[in-house]
Amino acid sequence: MQDINVLLVERCRQGDRKAQHELYARYARAMLNVAMRLVNDYGVAEDLLQESFVDAFTKIHQFKGESSFGLWLKRIVINNALNFLRKYQRQPLVVTDQFDEEQPHEEPDEPVYPYDVDQVHRTIQGLPDGYRLVFTLYCLEGYDHGEIGQILNISEQTSKSQYNRARKKIRELLNG
């Protein structure tokens, strides 16, 4: 599949609209999910998706192929979503640089309970913005805390602290 994407990117560089449509069809759903997890608003996520594809096709000559096209596009979506949150969010995005002295990685003391996927999703979406962003970038998008720190302009320790607080809040909300 990677070879097909390389060919499609090359065709996009030559202005081939059909190739753009094919890349859109391949990645739109996944990128919409990425945007939705970050902004928590379907209409805004759709707008960010469109904006991100326009950015990608406009800047396709900047894609060097050092990573997959999907990862490059995902980065554009995440950047656009974070820019939106910084600029238009009704409540300001607050990711504090305050953290507890030591936030050890917590191991569950209790057995894992099966939760309804929709319930977990709603719980994550209900987190404060800072917690939700760090949790989403770490757990769902696969970034490490150093990368999250760079993306959000916070320290790695703050990312870890926000992640641990998000996990604690999720547990509290799920367990009532």
N, C-alpha and C positions, 0 to 999 in steps of 0.2 A: 504494500500500500504506500510505503514511503516513496518508492520510485514514481508512482502515479502523481503524488503530491509535488515532487520535484518537477515533473513535466508540466503540471498545472501552473506552478509558480512561474516557470519559464514562459509559458503562454500568456500569463497575466502581465508579465513584464513587457510583452509585445502588444499589450492592449486588447487581448482576446476576451471579449465579454462572456463567451460561453465558459471559458476556464474560470472566470470570476464566479459565475453562477454555480459551477460545480464545486468550487472551494466553499462557497457559501452554504450549499446544500450539505456538504460533508461536516461543517463545523458549527453551523448556526445554533443547533439545539444545545450542544455542550457549552458554547460560549454564553448563550442566554442563561443557562443554569449558573454559570460562574457569576455573571452580573447580578442575577436574582439573589444569590446567596449573600452578596455584598451589600446591595442597596435595599433589598427587602420590599421592592415595589415593582410589580410586573410591567407596568407601563414605562417606568423609568428604565428598567432592564432592557426592554425592547428598543428604546431610543439609544441606549448605550451600545447595544448590539449593532445597530445600524451605523452609528458613529464610528465604532471600532472597525467595522469592515471597510468603511470609506477611508479611514486612516490607513488601514493595512494595504488597501489597493493603491492608495495615493503614494505610499512610502514603500511599495513592494521592492523597489530597487535597493532599499536599505537592508532587506533580508539577506543575510550572508550564508544561510544554511548551516550555521554552527550548531543549531538546535533544530528540532522539527518545526515545520510551519505552525502546527497546532500550539506548541509552547510559545512561539513568538507572538501569535495572535492572542493567546491567553494573557500574556503580559500586557498587551495593548488594552484588552478589556479591563483588566485589573486596574491599570493606570487611569483609564477613563472613569471607572467607577469610583476610585479614590478621589480623583479630581472633582467629580460631581458631589461626593459627600462633603468635601472641604468647602466647596463653593455654595451649594444650594440646600444643604441639610437644614431643616427648621431648627433642630437642636444641634448645637455645634458638636463636632466630633471631638471628644475628649479622650485621649489616651494619656493617662498621667504617667509621669516619670517617677512617681513614688512607688516604692515596693517594700515588702517586708524584708527584714534582714536576710533570711534564708528561706527560699521556697523550694523545699525538696520535692522531687517528683513523687507524687502520691501513688501508692499502690492501693487498689481497692481492698478494704478490710472485710467487705461483705460480698456475698455472692452476686454475680451479675444477674439482673432481672431483665427479662425480655420486655421491651417497651414497644408500643405501637410506633412505627416509623413516622407517621404523620404527627404524633404527639411530640416526638423528639425534634422533628423539623420545626414545628411551631414554637417549641421551647427555645431552640437556637435562634430563630428569627425574633423572639421576644427579648433577647439579651440586649443590654445597653450597647450602643454602637462600637465602642472600643473593644469590649469583650468579644462581640460577635465577629468583628473584623479579624482580630488575632486568632480566635478559635477557627474561623473559616479558612483563613490563609494557612494555618498550621495543619489542621485535621483534614480538611476537604481538598485543599489545593496543593498540599505537600511541601510548602515552604518551611525552611528551618527558622529558628528564632533570630539568627543573625540576618537572614534575608528579610524577615518581617520587620526587624528594626530599621533596616535601610529603606524599605518601602514606606513605612509609616513615620520615619524620622524619629524613632525612639530607640532606647538602648535595648540590647539583647535581653538584659535582665528584666526590663519592663515588659517586654514581649512575653517572657516566661511567667512573670507575675500575673499579667492580664489573662494569659491562657489558664493558669491554675485557678484564678478567680472565676473565670468563665465555667470551668469544669465544676467547681464547687456550686456555683449558681444553678447550673443545669441539674446537678444532683438534687439540690434543694427543691427546685421547681418540679422535677419529675416525681420526687418522693413525697411531695405535698408538705 
